[in-house]
Amino acid sequence: MKSPITLLAGVVLLLGGIALGAFGALRWIHPSVFQADTKIIVSKPGVTGGYDPLFVKTEAERIQSPAVLTNFIADLDLNDVWGKKYNNGQRLTDSEVEQLLKIDVQPVRNSDVIEIAARAGNPAEAAALANGIARSYRVQAAQAKVASVNVIMSATAPTRAISPNRPLAIVVIVSGIIMAIGGIFCFCQSAPAWE
């Protein structure tokens, strides 16, 4: 009689291999996501030199405020453009567009630089979003006289997607296949011999 432990190992390996392979396959077919980054320097109007981390943090938050985003959405006509793309041609509200936006605004450590990262399914759109937010914030900050803004690096269309990680998906799929083969091998070892 063959070992029941070998049979159990076969079941675990086979099911684990199938699950792992399916996960890798799902990651493989996931739509590509591209990220573009814009970097700006912010400073208090009329103040030269001196890094103020609280000011930079406040301005990073202001970039994501409705005052900036509303103008940004209007400038790029995202209500209509994304309405056609995501809402069967029906115009989206500003709040619906904001929910669809995938942006990350972070101060660069120990500097007056703020990085604006935008993600989209299209490289050109990701760059347009990052640059559009920077432009809208620059105009709003100048009108409100809260900050002087200089773009030090405009976003360009990225050449590689940040997600999905296709090489990792291949490794996961191959690992799943190897596990499943190991499970089948364990089944064969635990099967009773026919005499």
N, C-alpha and C positions, 0 to 999 in steps of 0.2 A: 504494500500500500504506500502510495506517495504521500508526501507531507501536506497537511492542510494549510500550513504556513506559506508554502509555495503557491498554492491556489489563491490564498488571500493576497499575497504580493502581486500575483498576476492581475487580480481584479483591480487593486489599487493603482498599479502601473497603467493598465489599459484605460481605466476611467480618467485618471490624472492626465495621461497623454492626450486623450480625446479633448478634454477640457482645455488643456494648454494649447493644443493645436488650433482649436476653435477660437480661443482668445487671440492668438497671433494672427489668425486669418481676419478676424474682425478689425484688429488694429491696422492690418494691411489695406483693407478696403475703405477705411475711414477717410473722409475728404481731407485734402491737404490744407494746412493752415500756414500762412506766411506772416512774418512779423517785420515791421519797418520801424526804425527809431529816429527821432529828431532830438537834438540836444540844444538847449538854450541856456543863456546866462541871464540871471535876473539880478537887478540891483535897485536899491532905493533911489528915487529921483533926487539928484543934487548931492548924493553921498558918494564919495570915491574911496575905494579900498575898504577893508574891514569886512570880514565874512560874518554874517548874522544867520545862524542856523534856524532860528525861529522864523525869520522873515522868509527864508527859502522854503521852509516847510509849509508856511501859510500860503505862499504863492503856488506851490505844488497842489495844494487843496483847491485854490481858486481856479486853477486850470480845469478842474472837474466840476465846477459850479454851474448851475443853470444859466447864469449870465453869459458864460463863455460857450457852453455847449449849444445853447439856443441859436446864437449867431453862427456857430460852426455848422450846425445842421442846416440852417437856411443858406449859408454860403455854398455848400455842396449839394443842396436840394435833396437831402437824404430822405425827406418825407415821401417824395414821389419816387425817387430812384429805388429806394429799398422797399417801398410799397409795391412797386412792380415786381421786384425780385422775391420778396418774402410774404406778400399779403394779397396775392392774386390781383395785382393792379390797383388795389385800394390804398389811398394815401394813409400813411402812418402818422400818428401824433408824435410830438417831440418826446414824450415819455416812452413811447414804444421804441423809437429810434435809440434813445439812451439805453434801453434794456438790451438792444441788439449790439451796441457798441462794445468792442473788446479792446479797452485801452488800459494802460498801466502808466501812471505818472509817479516818478520817484526822484527825490533829490539825490544827486551823486554825492556820496560821503565826503565830508570836509571840503565842500566847494560851493560856489554859487551856481552850479550847473544843475539843471533839471532835465531828466530824460523822459521823453514822451514816446511810449511804445504802443503801436496799434497793430492788431491782428485781424486778418481777413483771409478769405479763401482765394484771393487774387493778389499777386504781388503788387501790381500797380495801385490797386485800391488800398492796400495796407499803407503804402507810401503817401498816397493822397490824404488818407485819414490823419496820419501823424503830422504831416506838414500843415494840413488844414486846421488842426487843433492849435498848433503853435502860432499860426497866423491870426486866428481868431483871438487867442489869448493876448497876443502882442497888441492888437488893436484895442481890445477891451482895457488892458492895463494902461495904455497911453491915454485913452479917453478918461479913465477914472483917476489918472495920475498917481497910481499906486506903485508902479514899477517901471523900470527901464528894461527892455527885453531885447536881446540880440541872439539871433540864431547862429550857432557855431557849427552845426552839422545838420543839414537838411536830410530828410529820409530819401532813400533811393529804393527802387523796387528790388526786393531781395531775390536772389537767384535760387535759394534752397528753402524748402519748407521746414518749419520747426516741428511740425507734427503731421502725420505720424512718423515715427522713427522707423523707416522701412528696414534698415539692417537689423535692428533689434527685433522687429516682427519676424524676419526670416529666422533668426536664432531661436525665437520662441516656437515657431512652427516646427522647425527641425527637431528641437528638444521634445516637443509633443509627439512627433512621429517616432523618435527613438524610444520614448517611454512606452508608447503603445506597442511597438515591436517587442520590447522587453516583457510587457504584460502577456503578449501572445506566446512568447518563449516560455514564460512561467506556467501558462496553461498547459502547454505541450509537455512540460516536465512533470506536472502534477496529474496528468491524465493517466488512467489505469492502462497498463500494458495489455493488449489483446493477444491472447495465446491460442 
